[in-house]
Amino acid sequence: MPANLQKVAIGAAICYGVYKYVNNPLVKSAAVGVLGLIVAKQLPFVKDSVA
């Protein structure tokens, strides 16, 4: 597994675990937002726009 994909997979797994096992809706929405940012950092046409 490439190192970059491994980092993305670990971040996605952490966000999934938070979303699945935490009952607070604010924390769940934060996990979805962080996962969206992780995915956006990988897309070539969005990567330059995301700080």
C-alpha positions, 0 to 999 in steps of 0.5 A: 500500500502506498504511504499516501493511501495508507495515511488517508485510510488511517484518517478515514478509519478514525473518522468512521470510528468517531462517527459510529461510536460517539453519540454526540451529533456535533462530534459526528458532524465534525468527523464528517467534515474532517473526512471531507477535508481528507478526501478533498486534499487528495483530489487534484483539482481541489488540492490547490484550493484547500489550505 
